[in-house]
Amino acid sequence: MTAPVFEITKVAAFDAAHYLPAAGGDDARYTRLHGHSFSVAATVRGAAQGPVGWVADLGELDAALKALAGELDHGLINEKPGLESPTLENLCLYFAARLKPAFPGLARVVVSRPTIGESCALEVG
């Protein structure tokens, strides 16, 4: 019998401005500076470990996720290296790259703009 596999998830929120470089076509609305409320969820997958019996420390995951979201909060996302084109896809990659070293079981990152019903999910390998 194999050990059960669990998933734990924490969520953080931030508000930030961004614009997209030339999105193509005649539609310039994406190239104008504008802002959104964002939500980011990080999921760690694995077997329960150690004497506590958890996948990872939820408090540590919460602190790491909130710290990263805080770096973007009330700023211009385009100014962050790697986010010159701050699509939802690139935001997923940004969070995953920064969380994975501390959380090797990171399995999924979801970035969303809840007020407009948009989201992107990245399955992390």
C-alpha positions in Angstrom: 0.0 0.0 0.0 1.4 3.4 -0.9 1.4 6.4 1.4 -1.5 8.9 0.9 -0.6 12.0 -1.0 -2.0 15.3 0.3 -2.2 18.8 -1.1 -2.0 21.9 1.0 -2.8 25.4 -0.4 -2.3 28.9 0.8 -3.6 32.1 -0.9 -2.3 35.7 -0.9 -3.7 38.8 -2.5 -2.1 41.9 -4.0 -3.1 45.0 -6.0 -0.8 46.2 -8.7 -0.6 48.1 -12.0 0.8 46.7 -15.2 0.6 47.1 -19.0 1.5 44.6 -21.7 4.0 45.4 -24.4 2.6 45.6 -27.9 -0.2 43.1 -27.8 -0.6 43.0 -31.5 -3.4 44.2 -33.7 -5.1 47.6 -33.4 -6.3 47.0 -29.8 -4.2 49.2 -27.6 -6.2 48.7 -24.4 -3.7 46.2 -23.0 -0.8 48.5 -23.6 -2.3 51.2 -21.4 -1.3 51.3 -17.7 -4.0 49.8 -15.6 -4.5 47.9 -12.4 -6.0 44.8 -11.0 -6.6 43.0 -7.7 -4.7 39.7 -8.0 -4.9 36.5 -6.0 -2.2 33.9 -6.0 -2.6 30.3 -4.6 0.3 27.9 -4.1 -0.2 24.2 -3.6 2.3 21.8 -2.2 1.8 18.1 -2.8 3.3 15.1 -0.9 3.1 12.6 1.8 2.8 13.6 5.4 6.3 13.9 6.8 8.1 14.0 10.1 6.9 13.9 13.7 4.2 16.5 13.0 2.7 14.6 10.1 2.4 17.4 7.6 3.3 17.9 4.0 4.9 21.3 4.7 4.5 24.0 7.4 1.5 26.0 6.3 2.8 29.0 8.3 6.0 29.0 6.3 4.2 28.6 3.0 1.8 31.5 4.0 4.7 33.8 5.0 6.7 33.0 1.8 3.7 33.6 -0.5 2.6 36.8 1.3 6.2 38.1 1.1 6.3 37.6 -2.6 2.9 39.1 -3.1 4.0 42.0 -1.0 6.9 42.7 -3.3 4.3 43.3 -6.1 1.6 45.0 -4.0 0.8 48.6 -5.0 3.6 48.7 -7.5 4.2 48.5 -11.3 4.7 44.8 -12.0 6.6 45.5 -15.2 9.5 46.9 -13.2 10.3 43.4 -11.7 13.0 41.5 -13.6 11.2 38.6 -15.5 7.9 40.4 -15.5 8.5 42.9 -18.3 5.5 41.2 -20.0 3.3 40.6 -16.9 0.8 38.1 -18.3 -1.0 35.7 -15.9 1.3 33.0 -17.3 4.4 34.9 -16.5 3.2 35.7 -13.0 2.6 32.0 -12.4 6.2 31.3 -13.5 7.5 34.1 -11.3 5.9 32.8 -8.2 6.8 29.2 -9.0 10.5 30.0 -9.5 10.7 31.8 -6.2 8.7 29.3 -4.1 10.1 26.0 -5.5 13.5 26.2 -3.8 11.9 26.4 -0.3 9.0 24.0 -1.1 10.3 21.2 -3.3 6.8 19.6 -3.3 5.3 22.7 -5.0 2.8 21.3 -7.4 0.6 24.2 -8.7 0.5 27.9 -8.8 -2.7 29.7 -9.7 -2.8 33.5 -10.4 -6.2 35.1 -10.8 -8.0 38.4 -11.2 -11.1 37.5 -9.3 -13.1 40.7 -10.1 -13.0 40.0 -13.8 -13.1 36.2 -13.7 -9.7 35.4 -15.1 -7.1 32.9 -13.9 -4.1 30.9 -15.0 -2.9 27.6 -13.5 0.7 26.3 -13.7 1.4 22.6 -12.9 4.9 22.7 -11.4 7.1 19.7 -12.2 
